Amino acid sequence: MKINMKALIAEDPNWFVEQIKKVRAFSVLSDKELVYVVSQMRSFYFKAGTTIVNQGEAANLFFIVHKGMVEVSMKKFFFREKQVAILESGDFFGESALVSNSKRNATVIAKTDTSCFVLLKPSFKFMLQENPLFRQNMKAVYARRKLQLKNA
């Protein structure tokens, strides 16, 4: 289910920008950049048990968990699934494939009914180009998560 973000943002844009600022990755963005990012976001709702992204698929979305909980897992040797992380409100995923221009390196499934704010790849890439601190943050997150997946 898609939520009308424009209506949501129009209701109280300052509140919405303040909420996105709480997401650590976006804390380095200026208010003007945050307003841009927020204007580009869409919101989607996933029922518990829904696969949001599959390991190995092409990536074109960045996700911020708004409400709910998701499980991140990856296939290891002989297709054995290994849980890597549980993400909750304010956590994000999908940046690794976008930063590295690669395919998804993990599967993400909604553990509970979950809503996520979603940013399309062009908007995410635009922010990487426009803000060096954001780019540096995303590269650091990518490196940390790559190591986490390797050690899983």
DOMARSE-644339 format. One record per residue (C-alpha): x, y, z; residue number from 1; residue in one letter. Coordinates in steps of 0.2 Angstrom, whole numbers. Example, Ala and Ser with C-alpha at 12.3 -4.5 7.8 and 13.67 -1.06 7.14 Angstrom:
<drenpas>
(drenpa (62 -22 39) 1 'A')
(drenpa (68 -5 36) 2 'S')
</drenpas>
This chain:
<drenpas>
(drenpa (0 0 0) 1 'M')
(drenpa (7 17 -5) 2 'K')
(drenpa (4 32 6) 3 'I')
(drenpa (2 49 -1) 4 'N')
(drenpa (18 58 5) 5 'M')
(drenpa (14 75 -2) 6 'K')
(drenpa (-2 75 9) 7 'A')
(drenpa (8 69 24) 8 'L')
(drenpa (22 82 21) 9 'I')
(drenpa (9 96 18) 10 'A')
(drenpa (1 92 34) 11 'E')
(drenpa (17 97 44) 12 'D')
(drenpa (33 98 34) 13 'P')
(drenpa (43 104 49) 14 'N')
(drenpa (38 89 59) 15 'W')
(drenpa (42 78 45) 16 'F')
(drenpa (60 86 42) 17 'V')
(drenpa (63 84 61) 18 'E')
(drenpa (59 66 60) 19 'Q')
(drenpa (70 62 46) 20 'I')
(drenpa (85 72 54) 21 'K')
(drenpa (84 59 68) 22 'K')
(drenpa (90 46 55) 23 'V')
(drenpa (108 46 58) 24 'R')
(drenpa (113 46 40) 25 'A')
(drenpa (103 61 36) 26 'F')
(drenpa (109 71 51) 27 'S')
(drenpa (122 79 41) 28 'V')
(drenpa (110 86 28) 29 'L')
(drenpa (105 105 28) 30 'S')
(drenpa (87 109 31) 31 'D')
(drenpa (86 113 12) 32 'K')
(drenpa (93 96 7) 33 'E')
(drenpa (82 88 20) 34 'L')
(drenpa (66 96 12) 35 'V')
(drenpa (72 90 -5) 36 'Y')
(drenpa (75 72 1) 37 'V')
(drenpa (58 72 10) 38 'V')
(drenpa (49 79 -6) 39 'S')
(drenpa (57 64 -16) 40 'Q')
(drenpa (52 50 -3) 41 'M')
(drenpa (37 39 -4) 42 'R')
(drenpa (30 28 9) 43 'S')
(drenpa (25 10 8) 44 'F')
(drenpa (17 -2 20) 45 'Y')
(drenpa (22 -21 21) 46 'F')
(drenpa (12 -34 30) 47 'K')
(drenpa (22 -45 42) 48 'A')
(drenpa (31 -59 32) 49 'G')
(drenpa (32 -49 16) 50 'T')
(drenpa (49 -49 7) 51 'T')
(drenpa (54 -31 4) 52 'I')
(drenpa (71 -35 -5) 53 'V')
(drenpa (79 -51 -11) 54 'N')
(drenpa (97 -55 -11) 55 'Q')
(drenpa (104 -54 -28) 56 'G')
(drenpa (91 -43 -36) 57 'E')
(drenpa (95 -26 -44) 58 'A')
(drenpa (94 -11 -32) 59 'A')
(drenpa (85 5 -36) 60 'N')
(drenpa (78 10 -18) 61 'L')
(drenpa (84 16 -1) 62 'F')
(drenpa (73 12 14) 63 'F')
(drenpa (70 20 31) 64 'I')
(drenpa (60 10 43) 65 'V')
(drenpa (46 21 49) 66 'H')
(drenpa (36 9 60) 67 'K')
(drenpa (39 -9 63) 68 'G')
(drenpa (53 -22 62) 69 'M')
(drenpa (62 -30 48) 70 'V')
(drenpa (75 -45 47) 71 'E')
(drenpa (90 -44 37) 72 'V')
(drenpa (97 -61 32) 73 'S')
(drenpa (109 -68 19) 74 'M')
(drenpa (111 -84 10) 75 'K')
(drenpa (128 -92 14) 76 'K')
(drenpa (135 -109 10) 77 'F')
(drenpa (122 -121 1) 78 'F')
(drenpa (108 -108 2) 79 'F')
(drenpa (108 -108 21) 80 'R')
(drenpa (100 -92 28) 81 'E')
(drenpa (109 -83 41) 82 'K')
(drenpa (101 -68 51) 83 'Q')
(drenpa (112 -53 50) 84 'V')
(drenpa (102 -40 59) 85 'A')
(drenpa (85 -34 65) 86 'I')
(drenpa (81 -16 60) 87 'L')
(drenpa (68 -5 68) 88 'E')
(drenpa (61 13 67) 89 'S')
(drenpa (74 25 62) 90 'G')
(drenpa (85 11 54) 91 'D')
(drenpa (89 11 36) 92 'F')
(drenpa (94 -2 23) 93 'F')
(drenpa (97 -3 4) 94 'G')
(drenpa (112 9 4) 95 'E')
(drenpa (125 -4 1) 96 'S')
(drenpa (119 -9 -16) 97 'A')
(drenpa (117 10 -21) 98 'L')
(drenpa (134 15 -15) 99 'V')
(drenpa (143 1 -23) 100 'S')
(drenpa (132 0 -39) 101 'N')
(drenpa (130 -19 -36) 102 'S')
(drenpa (115 -31 -33) 103 'K')
(drenpa (107 -33 -16) 104 'R')
(drenpa (118 -42 -4) 105 'N')
(drenpa (104 -47 8) 106 'A')
(drenpa (86 -51 9) 107 'T')
(drenpa (75 -40 20) 108 'V')
(drenpa (58 -47 27) 109 'I')
(drenpa (45 -38 37) 110 'A')
(drenpa (45 -46 54) 111 'K')
(drenpa (29 -36 59) 112 'T')
(drenpa (18 -25 49) 113 'D')
(drenpa (30 -11 44) 114 'T')
(drenpa (30 5 35) 115 'S')
(drenpa (45 12 26) 116 'C')
(drenpa (50 28 18) 117 'F')
(drenpa (58 25 2) 118 'V')
(drenpa (70 35 -9) 119 'L')
(drenpa (73 31 -27) 120 'L')
(drenpa (90 28 -33) 121 'K')
(drenpa (92 45 -43) 122 'P')
(drenpa (87 55 -28) 123 'S')
(drenpa (99 45 -17) 124 'F')
(drenpa (113 47 -29) 125 'K')
(drenpa (110 65 -31) 126 'F')
(drenpa (112 68 -12) 127 'M')
(drenpa (128 57 -13) 128 'L')
(drenpa (135 70 -26) 129 'Q')
(drenpa (129 85 -18) 130 'E')
(drenpa (134 83 0) 131 'N')
(drenpa (152 76 4) 132 'P')
(drenpa (147 72 22) 133 'L')
(drenpa (132 62 17) 134 'F')
(drenpa (143 52 4) 135 'R')
(drenpa (156 49 18) 136 'Q')
(drenpa (143 43 30) 137 'N')
(drenpa (136 31 17) 138 'M')
(drenpa (153 24 12) 139 'K')
(drenpa (157 21 31) 140 'A')
(drenpa (140 13 33) 141 'V')
(drenpa (143 2 18) 142 'Y')
(drenpa (161 -3 24) 143 'A')
(drenpa (154 -8 41) 144 'R')
(drenpa (139 -18 34) 145 'R')
(drenpa (150 -26 21) 146 'K')
(drenpa (162 -32 36) 147 'L')
(drenpa (146 -37 46) 148 'Q')
(drenpa (140 -48 31) 149 'L')
(drenpa (157 -56 28) 150 'K')
(drenpa (158 -61 47) 151 'N')
(drenpa (140 -68 47) 152 'A')
</drenpas>
